[in-house]
Amino acid sequence: QVQLVESGGGLVQPGGSLRLSCAVSGTSLVYDMRWYRQASGKQREPVAGITSAGTTNYADSVKGRFTISRDNAKNTVYLQMNGLKPEDTAIYYCNALVYTAGGYSNVWGQGTPVTVSS
């Protein structure tokens, strides 16, 4: 069974930094990986994505502040978040396109909370 486990969330002051991690287990065939976030009362929105080749994309709201990266040997994706703002407060979810004996699947992690507050 494929599982995504996120870590690294927490409470940080405005202007601070956090690094989120998401490890994939249960398969070694991991393709596109993405981070999403969902603030209270709002819809889940994409934050950043990275292909297996390392091509990245970002939401306009985080460009220049967040950096997505991955370690294919560890099947792990990271989100380095700098210059955090109160509006970045949300539950952050990891998402991965994986391949198993059952075919392609889009898998989600359980989420890790990020709170930006003084």
N, C-alpha and C positions, 0 to 999 in steps of 0.2 A: 504494500500500500504506500502510495506516495504521500509524503507529508512535507509541509513547509513550516519552519519554526523561526519566528522573528524574535529579535532581542535588541536591546539598546535604547528603548524609549525611556522617558522620565520627565522630570520637571527641570526646566532651565530658564534662566533670566533672558529677557530680550537682548539680542546681540550675541548670545551664547551659541554653542555648538553641541551637536549630538551626532553619533554615528550609529545608524541602524544596520543590523545584519539579518539575513534570511538564508537559512540553510535548507537545502532540498535533500530528502532522503527517500530511498525506495526505488530510485532510478538514476542512471548516469546520463540519460539522454534528455538534456534540458536545453530548451531553445530560448525564445524570447523571455526575458524576466522584467517585471515592472513593479513599481511602487505606486500605490493609490493611497488616498486619505479620505477620511470622512469626518467632517466636523459635526458637532451636535446640531441636529435639525436640518442638516444639509445633505445633498446627494454625494455619493462616493465619486471622487474625481481622480483622474490620472495625474501623477506627479512627475514620474520619470520612467524611461524604459531603456533597455539595452539588449541588443541581439547577441547571439552566440559568437558573432565575429567582433563584437565590441562597439558597434554603432549605437550612439546614444541619442535620446531626445528628451526634452524637458517641457513642462508647462511654463508658460510665460511668467507666471507668478514666482517661480523659483529659479529661473535662469540667472546664472552668475552667483548664486548662493548655495545651491545644492549640486552635488556631484554623485552620479551613479557609477558603480564599477562592479566587476565580478571576478571571481576566481573559479575558473572552469574546473580545475583539479579538485576543488573542494565543493563544487556545486553550490556556491554561496554568492549572493548578491549583497552589495552594500549601498547605503545612502548616507553620504557625508553631508550634514546640514550645518551650514554656517550662517551667521547673521540672522539668527532666528527672530521671528516677529510673533506677536500675539496671535495674528491671523493664521499662523502655521499650526496652531493648536488643533489636534485631531487624533483620531485613531489611524495609524498607518498600517496598511496591509500590503503584503507581498503577494505577487501573482506570477505564475510560471506556466509556460507551455511545455509539456513534457510528453515523452513517448514511452509507452510500456507495451506489454504483450496485448493489451486491450486496445491499443491505438493511441491517438493523440488525446490529451486531456488538458484542460485549463484548470489549474489547481490554485487554491487560495490558502494563505496562512490565517492564523487566528487573530492577528492584529496586535499592535503594540502602541500604547498611548504616549503621545507627546504633548506636554503642556508647557507653553511659553508664557511666563508670568513673573512679575516682580513681587 
